[in-house]
């Protein structure tokens, strides 16, 4: 049982604060890696996940990208930290939580991305002009990343 599951067994569905990391991975063609998630089912988002006890935000980012996409990421650049009432989630099972998301970007990775069937329906690189509809909070992260790089999302 992981940290979050153990915590949930103690507090039930009450609102909690979780910290997570996501990483915008760009390939040599400036495409970004996106994950079609199983939870929420079919939603596209930036690969990442929630922190486990004892991890740094960077450790979380690296572990999640290895677990979800099978890639090892190199140097990370901080995009920003996202928090507040707009990051409130009520899961289908009734669990309530606020997520503090630390967003990074990188162009440095090794390995060939592959789908982890436990968490993903699809995983692929998209041209910025072809980005599918994203989970709302991830759209905000992508827009902030693009603004920092003076690029527009169409």
Buried (B, 14 or more C-beta within 10 A) or exposed (E): EEBBEEEBEEEEEEEBEBBBBBBBBBEEEEBBBBBBBBEEEEBBBBBBBBBEEEBEBBEBBBBBBBEBBBBEBEEBBEBBEBEEEEBEBEEEEEBEBBBBBBBBBBBEBEEEBEBBEEBBBEBBBEEBEEBEEBBEBBBBBBBBBBEEEEEEEE
